[in-house]
Amino acid sequence: MLISGMQLRHSLTPRYFAGVFNKRKPTKKDLDHYDVVIIGCNLGGVLSRQLDKVSHGKYKTMVVLDQNINQITPIRQIYEQQKTAKTDFLLNAKLSLNMYTAHSDQVGCQTILPEENAIILRNGRRIGYGQLVVAMGQQVNYDAIKGFEEAWQDFDSPVFTNLDHPSWRSSNHKYTRWHYNFNHGEAYFCIPQFPFSGEVESYNFLLSQRIWEWQTANGRQSPIKRLTIVQPNERFVQYNDAGDQFFKEEIKKRNINVEYGLKLVEVNKQQNTAVFEDVKTGNRQTRPFNHLYAVAPTKPHDQLVKAGLTTQKGLLDVNIKTLQHNKYKNIFGLGDVNDVPTTNCFWAGFHQLHVVRNNIERNIAGKSLNAEYDGYSKVPILLGQNTLTFLCHKYNNENAWHNLYFSNGGFLAALRYYNWCKNFKKAFIDIYLEKNWGPPYYKIKKSFKLPEGESNDHGFLAKLLPGKKEAH
């Protein structure tokens, strides 16, 4: 596992020294029942920290994780540019846990029993819960593309995706080759069918086009080349018209070829050929390629489907405002796993986190749920080698005030890019280490307007410093 010295220092030592300088002991890992069980250790881990902080350790919390690395997807594109280190992109999963939270030692969840308020781990252990938070993300499914993983894993194969292969060593920098090792011929950027994780967040083709344009102008790349986007969906952005229109206009302006209605189903790394299937007719065609990038397709989590917790899309069936499950009132969803009509991304999940944290506390106390998620999503779009804008929107196709600001490039877009490269890798670490509350206020915990007639019962300081109250 690749971790930096800083990650090691913060993720391993606290639990070992918990209780040395204070009387509080860590929550035991072998309990039969926990007040809150969280499945997933990216945003789920951050939620566990914040729950522990706001409740002053009142709840016994267990985080179930089955991987030791979290890939920080919002900075993937600058990572592919080598503008941030591997140790900033690949974070120790336990970094998001504080010293008092129990965890499953990388034994994942096998079965969810919502009628019995229990889960079963892959080692057969049964754990009861009072409240369950599902923060599993979407399940990557490279098996949907025959031969893909073999080609992706091979350092010399010109096949790429938006994740690092778990077998790669720290010295493996294949992820940079998509932008910088293309010389001529046919390059394909392949998008999977909705829903998938990485919508917009993994769209690096505008950046590729600018890099290859510069390389051609400077004699480092043949002018005999073509970039084609293979797109099975009719839209690039599922729930925002302005964002979808922006991509279509920008692609046309830059003379990038797009073929709609096709999906990638097979890769042959020996022959460098790809098989594409028409999503309407099922007809297939084989094409040679010189360079190929495929955004990871996903599939429903079997545990959620078998437990009857999903919608027809295979995503968690939650109330889009309170994020409470529509059938089981002690289950909440967090992040990409939720079936909500907005662009799923890390920042969307973070704005959900405040809602889930607040509503879990109130649900435990038997109070009505007053926090509502408004669908806010913010995704970086790299326009070129040093310019950036953001797709920002809410539910019902409502644009946020700063949606696509400075999307024509220029000095302000360059400033945004500089800030993203320089400051945001540290911002993610700070959020994981609980140095702040994260967006939107960072230093101030986001709180929500109380129902009419309900008073704040958190004492004198809460009345003196009530914080910022919001209705969403």
Disulfide bonds with the S-S distance in Angstrom:
none
